[in-house]
């Protein structure tokens, strides 16, 4: 599975996004940038977003927690994650 989520330890939205991914038994790479400002700056420049979580699926930036849940509500998340095969 090619899912990466950039998080900060104190972020409730990060925990919520992780919970959704875990509920789908999706393997993901969590990158905690709480104390890694350099990596966070690089991701912010790449995405144009200055909040966490920042979620990538198969290298595509899909957004944050709200966008992840919106995909789920529309029935598109499983397909994007490759779970509908």
C-alpha positions as a Markdown table, in Angstrom:
| # | Residue | x | y | z |
|---|---|---|---|---|
| 1 | Unk | 0.0 | 0.0 | 0.0 |
| 2 | Unk | 1.3 | 3.4 | -0.9 |
| 3 | Unk | -0.2 | 5.7 | 1.7 |
| 4 | Unk | 1.8 | 8.3 | 3.5 |
| 5 | Unk | 0.3 | 10.6 | 6.2 |
| 6 | Unk | 2.2 | 13.5 | 7.6 |
| 7 | Unk | 1.1 | 14.2 | 11.2 |
| 8 | Unk | 1.9 | 16.1 | 14.4 |
| 9 | Unk | 1.5 | 14.4 | 17.7 |
| 10 | Unk | -1.1 | 16.8 | 19.2 |
| 11 | Unk | -3.4 | 16.9 | 16.1 |
| 12 | Unk | -6.9 | 15.4 | 16.6 |
| 13 | Unk | -7.5 | 15.5 | 12.9 |
| 14 | Unk | -4.4 | 13.3 | 12.4 |
| 15 | Unk | -5.7 | 10.8 | 14.9 |
| 16 | Unk | -9.1 | 10.8 | 13.1 |
| 17 | Unk | -7.6 | 10.2 | 9.7 |
| 18 | Unk | -5.4 | 7.4 | 11.0 |
| 19 | Unk | -8.4 | 5.8 | 12.7 |
| 20 | Unk | -10.2 | 5.7 | 9.3 |
| 21 | Unk | -7.2 | 4.2 | 7.6 |
| 22 | Unk | -6.8 | 1.6 | 10.4 |
| 23 | Unk | -10.5 | 0.7 | 10.2 |
| 24 | Unk | -9.9 | -0.3 | 6.6 |
| 25 | Unk | -6.8 | -2.3 | 7.6 |
| 26 | Unk | -4.7 | -0.1 | 5.3 |
| 27 | Unk | -0.9 | -0.1 | 5.7 |
| 28 | Unk | 0.4 | 3.4 | 5.8 |
| 29 | Unk | 3.6 | 5.3 | 6.5 |
| 30 | Unk | 3.1 | 7.9 | 9.2 |
| 31 | Unk | 5.6 | 10.7 | 9.1 |
| 32 | Unk | 5.4 | 12.6 | 12.4 |
| 33 | Unk | 6.7 | 16.2 | 11.7 |
| 34 | Unk | 6.1 | 17.5 | 15.2 |
| 35 | Unk | 9.8 | 18.1 | 15.7 |
| 36 | Unk | 10.9 | 17.9 | 12.0 |
| 37 | Unk | 10.3 | 21.5 | 10.8 |
| 38 | Unk | 12.5 | 20.9 | 7.7 |
| 39 | Unk | 10.4 | 18.0 | 6.4 |
| 40 | Unk | 7.2 | 19.9 | 7.2 |
| 41 | Unk | 8.4 | 23.0 | 5.3 |
| 42 | Unk | 9.2 | 20.7 | 2.3 |
| 43 | Unk | 5.8 | 19.1 | 2.3 |
| 44 | Unk | 4.1 | 22.5 | 2.7 |
| 45 | Unk | 6.0 | 23.8 | -0.4 |
| 46 | Unk | 5.0 | 20.7 | -2.3 |
| 47 | Unk | 1.3 | 20.8 | -1.5 |
| 48 | Unk | 0.6 | 24.4 | -0.7 |
| 49 | Unk | -1.1 | 23.4 | 2.5 |
| 50 | Unk | 0.2 | 24.4 | 5.9 |
| 51 | Unk | -1.9 | 22.1 | 8.1 |
| 52 | Unk | -1.7 | 18.5 | 9.1 |
| 53 | Unk | -2.6 | 15.8 | 8.3 |
| 54 | Unk | -1.4 | 15.8 | 4.8 |
| 55 | Unk | -2.3 | 12.5 | 3.1 |
| 56 | Unk | -0.8 | 11.0 | -0.1 |
| 57 | Unk | -2.3 | 7.9 | -1.8 |
| 58 | Unk | -0.1 | 6.4 | -4.5 |
| 59 | Unk | 1.9 | 9.6 | -4.5 |
| 60 | Unk | -1.2 | 11.8 | -5.1 |
| 61 | Unk | -1.9 | 14.5 | -2.5 |
| 62 | Unk | -5.5 | 14.0 | -1.5 |
| 63 | Unk | -5.6 | 16.6 | 1.2 |
| 64 | Unk | -6.3 | 16.3 | 4.9 |
| 65 | Unk | -8.7 | 14.6 | 7.2 |
| 66 | Unk | -11.8 | 16.3 | 5.8 |
| 67 | Unk | -10.9 | 15.3 | 2.3 |
| 68 | Unk | -10.2 | 11.7 | 3.4 |
| 69 | Unk | -13.6 | 11.5 | 5.0 |
| 70 | Unk | -15.3 | 13.1 | 2.0 |
| 71 | Unk | -13.8 | 10.4 | -0.2 |
| 72 | Unk | -15.2 | 7.8 | 2.2 |
| 73 | Unk | -18.7 | 9.4 | 2.2 |
| 74 | Unk | -18.8 | 9.5 | -1.6 |
| 75 | Unk | -17.8 | 5.8 | -1.7 |
| 76 | Unk | -14.5 | 6.6 | -3.5 |
| 77 | Unk | -11.9 | 5.9 | -0.8 |
| 78 | Unk | -11.9 | 2.1 | -1.2 |
| 79 | Unk | -11.2 | 2.4 | -4.9 |
| 80 | Unk | -8.5 | 5.0 | -4.4 |
| 81 | Unk | -6.9 | 2.7 | -1.9 |
| 82 | Unk | -7.2 | -0.3 | -4.2 |
| 83 | Unk | -9.5 | -2.1 | -1.8 |
| 84 | Unk | -12.3 | -2.7 | -4.3 |
| 85 | Unk | -10.4 | -5.4 | -6.3 |
